[in-house]
Every structure is written in structure tokens, then in C-alpha cells.
Amino acid sequence: MTLGIDKPRPYADMLATFQPRPIKTEKEAQRLQAIVDGLIDKPEPLTEDERQFMVLLGYLIEAWEAGKYELPAVTPLGILRSLIEDNELRQQDLVGSVFPTAGVASEVLHGKRRLTYDFVQRLAEYFHVSPALFFDATTRET
């Protein structure tokens, strides 16, 4: 499928031909993405006009995706569970270096006990991350 971008074209000509607008449907998003892909796949280097047109389309696609995909809120406990899983650890691996006992570790990981500042500091050191990861969004904003 040719999109009419196989030869260099002036920016105004590409605007008139493709008439990019804010994206409202998945079909429109796919159409603009196909144009971007066509520009990326061109065998010869892009002209400055083509680069600028591709940037414009990229902004439109980015705005569409930002409004379409909402990331779920991540809790400090969710982050901790993810770090444990990603590092192939077990709850027991955090006993001693982070939590004083297996019981305390279990209570924290099951949401029955909150993370204390001491636990947060130890977790940050253990995983080599910022302590801010373990504060919930309401705590971080205040």
C-alpha cells in the first residue's frame, strides 16, 4: 500500500494531502501511524519537511495515547511485591535485612501492617531505589 510518501514532498503538500487532525478513533490513529511508519521505512534520508511532518504526527499520536490509556494507580505495597517478584525473592529473603521477623514481613506483604519509615529506608537500601517509591501518592503530594 503506497501512502504517497515515496518521494520527497513539501511540508504544506503533506499537510494538504493527509490533513492531520487530533485523533478521535482507533482507525484515525492507525492511519497516522501508517504514515509515520512509511516515513520511517523510506530508504533515503528524510528531508527536513518530512522530519517536521513526522514530529507533528508523533505529537498527535502521543496525545491520543495519553488520553486513551490510563495507567492504574500503583500502591507502595504493589511496588514492593513487584520488586520481590522481579528480583525472584521470597518473603523470607527480606527478614533480617528489612523486617525483624517473618511475621512482620508477612503482615506487611499482606497489607495488615503499614510500612514504617524505618522499613521504607531499609527497603530503599536493599533494592537500591528511592524511598519515595514506597510512599503513596497522597503522601508524596503533601
N, C-alpha and C positions, 0 to 999 in steps of 0.2 A: 504494500500500500504506500503510495507516494503522498507526501503531505505538502508538496510544493516547496520544499526547503532544500532541494538537492543542489541548487545553485545559489550563490550569494544574492541577497536581496536587501534593499534599504530598509531601515527600521520602520519608516512610515508605511512602506508597502506591506511589511509583515503585520503591522497593526491593522491596516485596512483589510487584509486578506483574512486574518484569523480572528479579529475583533475580540480580544481577550477582555473578559469582564469578571467581576467577583463570582466565584463558583457557588452554585446553589444545589447542584445534583451530582451524584456519583458519575453519571455519564459525562458531564462537563469536565469533571476532574480527570477522568480517563483521557478525554480528548486533549486537554492541555498537557498531560503527562506524556502522551504520544508525541506531541510536538517537541517537548523538551528532549525526549529520547531520540527523536530524529535528528535534532541538532547535535546532541552528544555523539551520535553514531556517524556523523559526517566524516568522510575520510580526510578532507582537507581542514586546516585550521579555521576556526570561526572568525568571521570579521568582527570588528568592534560592535557594529549594529546587531549582529546575531547574538553576541555575548550579552548585550544590554537587553535584548528581547527575551533571552533565556532567563536572565535575572528577574525581569518583570513576571514572567510565568512562574518562576520559582516562588516569588512573593505571594502570588495568588494561590498557588498550591499549598504553601505553608499556612496561609491564613485559613484556608479550607480545612486542613487537617487539624489545626489548633482548635477550631470551633467544633469539629466533629468528634474528636477523640478526647474524652476527659479521663485523665489518669485517676485511678482510685486513690483515696487518702491512705497513706501508709502510717501505721502506728509505730511507736518505738518498739513495742513487743514484736510486731511484724518484721521490723528491721533486724531485731536480734535473732528471731527464728530464721530469717533468710541468711544472715551471716553464719549461723551454726550449720545450716544446710549446705551453703556454698563452700564452706571450709571442711565439709564432711566430718563434722564434730558430733559428739554426743553431749547430752546434758552433763554427764559426769566429767567431761573434759574441762568444764568451767569451774568445778569445785576446787577450792583452794586458791586458785589464781584470781577468781572473780567473786564467787559466792562461798560463804564459810562452810556450808553443808549441802548435801544432796537435797535435803528437804527444802531449804531456802531456794535453791536453784529450781526445783520442781514448782514451788509456789509462784515464783516469778514467771517462769515459762508458761504456766497455766493461767496467768492473769489473776491469781489470788493475792499476790503481793506486788506492790509498786516498785519500780526501780528507784533506789535511793541515789543521791548524788555520789556517794561512795561507789556504788555498783556501776554507775554511769562512767565514772572516771576509770575504774578498773576495766570495764568493757572497752572503752576507747583505747586504752593502752594495749589490751590483749589483741584487739583486732586492727590496731594502727589506723584508727579513724577518728574523726572529730567527735567530741562528746555531744555536739549539737544534734547528731543523728538520733540520739536517744531521748530527746525532749519532744513532746508532742507539739503540734503546730500552734496551739493556743499559748503554750509556754514560750515558744520561740518568738511570737509576735509581741509579747508584752515586755 
